[in-house]
Amino acid sequence: MQSVRGILEHLETKLAKKASAKGVERLAISLTWPFTRKETDQIMQSIERLKVLLFMAFEKHHVQLSTEIDQEGDGCHSRQIEGCSSSGFRALEQSIELW
């Protein structure tokens, strides 16, 4: 999650410079993109990599939760499913933070 935060803070810093400009300078800056092509490519690759990792973590969590529910059988009550879900979500958060 720190990686996502770092990328977003970098974007915010660059874009904030555009917002703080005044007058003619603001007009000139507003017509230009604040990132180089290389920076844009790197940012997009980083976001895509993080998106894939997040989806993989969600998929892993989904499989684990489905397995737990399946092992519980048809008698699994909604309260038990919520308990499985919250503990599974904590494990998911930890695995993402470790990455």
N, C-alpha and C positions, 0 to 999 in steps of 0.2 A: 504494500500500500504506500510505502514511502516513495517508491519509484513513480507512482501516479502523481503523488503530491509534488514531487520535484518537477515533473514535466509541466504540470498545471501552473506552478509558481513561475517557471521560466516563461511560459506563454503570457501570464498575467503581467510580469515585469516588462516584457517587450511591448505589449499592447497598451500598458499604462502610460508609457512614454508618448504614444500617439495621442492619448486623451488629454494629456497635460499641456500640449502645445497650444499657442494662441495665435490668432489673426492669420496672416499670410503663411506663416510657418505651419499652422494647423492644416491649411488647405493643401500645401505642398506635401506634408506628411500623410494626409488622408488619401492622397492619390498613389502612394507607394506602399508596397507590402513590406512589413518590418522584418521579414525573415528572408535569408538567402535561399536559393533552391536547395542547397545542401542541407541547411538547417531544417527546412520544411520536410525534406525526405527523411532525415534522421528522426524528427519528431513523429512523423507518421509511422515509421517503422517501429519505433518504441511503443507507440500507442497500440499498434496492431499486435505486437508481441504480447503486451500486457492483456489485451482483450482475449487473445487465444488462451493464455494461461488462466485467466478468470473463468472462461467458459469450460476449460478442462477441469478446474476445481469444482465448478458447479455440477458438471457431469459426474465427477467422482462422488460428490455428496449425494446426488440423486440416486446413483447406483447403490451406495451404502444404505441410504434410507429405504429404498425399495426392497433391498435384501432383508433389512430389519423388519419391515412390515410383513414381508412374505413369511419370514420365520415365525412371526407372531401368529399368523394364521388369520382366519376370519373373525376370531373373537377379540381382535385388537380394538380397544375403545379409543375414541378420539383423544382423550386425555393422555393415553399412552403414546399416541402418534405425536402429539405436541411435544412431549418429553423427549422423544427420539429426535424430533426435528431440531429442538433448541440445542441439545448436546451435539448433534451433528453439525449445526451451524457454527458452534464455538470451535469445533475441530477444523472446520473449513477456514475460519478466520485465522487460526493459528498456522495452518499450512501455507496460507497466502502470505502472512507476515514473515514466515521463515524464508520464503523465496526472496 
